[in-house]
Amino acid sequence: MPSIGTYCHELRMREASKTWRFIYRIDEDAIAIVEVFNKTTRTTLKNVIELCKKRLGQSSADQ
């Protein structure tokens, strides 16, 4: 998902009544799960995108 950051992706997992989304980033030495949420609309909510950007910014600063 380039709208969140480099190497970020979205994985969809369907259950009988819900569709779960996993936002993750693939780094050279790790895979970071950034957010997991129940997606109820066609587009990803802006607050989810902003939260992911914030979390990735913090994790990049820690490295």
C-alpha positions as CSV (number, residue, x, y, z in Angstrom):
1,M,0.0,0.0,0.0
2,P,2.1,2.9,-1.2
3,S,-0.4,5.3,0.5
4,I,1.1,4.1,3.8
5,G,4.7,3.5,2.9
6,T,7.4,1.6,1.0
7,Y,7.1,-2.2,1.2
8,C,3.6,-2.0,2.9
9,H,1.0,-4.4,1.9
10,E,-2.6,-5.4,2.7
11,L,-3.8,-8.9,3.3
12,R,-7.4,-9.9,3.2
13,M,-8.8,-12.8,5.3
14,R,-12.5,-13.7,5.0
15,E,-14.6,-15.3,7.6
16,A,-18.3,-16.2,7.4
17,S,-19.5,-12.8,8.6
18,K,-16.4,-10.5,8.5
19,T,-13.5,-9.5,6.3
20,W,-10.3,-8.8,8.2
21,R,-7.5,-6.7,6.8
22,F,-3.9,-6.9,7.9
23,I,-1.5,-4.0,7.1
24,Y,2.1,-5.2,7.1
25,R,5.5,-4.1,6.0
26,I,8.3,-6.3,4.8
27,D,11.8,-5.3,6.0
28,E,15.1,-7.0,5.2
29,D,15.1,-8.8,8.5
30,A,11.5,-8.8,9.7
31,I,7.8,-8.6,8.8
32,A,6.0,-5.9,10.9
33,I,2.2,-6.3,11.4
34,V,1.1,-2.7,11.6
35,E,-2.7,-3.0,12.0
36,V,-5.5,-5.5,11.9
37,F,-9.1,-4.4,11.5
38,N,-12.5,-5.5,10.3
39,K,-13.0,-3.7,7.0
40,T,-16.7,-2.8,6.3
41,T,-16.3,-0.4,3.4
42,R,-14.7,-0.6,0.0
43,T,-12.0,1.9,0.8
44,T,-9.5,1.9,3.7
45,L,-10.5,4.6,6.3
46,K,-8.3,7.6,6.5
47,N,-7.8,7.2,10.2
48,V,-6.4,3.7,9.7
49,I,-4.0,5.0,7.1
50,E,-2.8,7.8,9.4
51,L,-2.4,5.4,12.3
52,C,-0.3,3.0,10.2
53,K,1.9,5.9,9.0
54,K,2.4,7.1,12.6
55,R,3.3,3.6,13.8
56,L,5.8,3.1,10.9
57,G,7.3,6.5,11.6
58,Q,7.9,5.5,15.2
59,S,9.4,2.1,14.3
60,S,11.7,3.7,11.7
61,A,13.0,6.2,14.3
62,D,13.7,3.3,16.7
63,Q,15.9,1.5,14.3
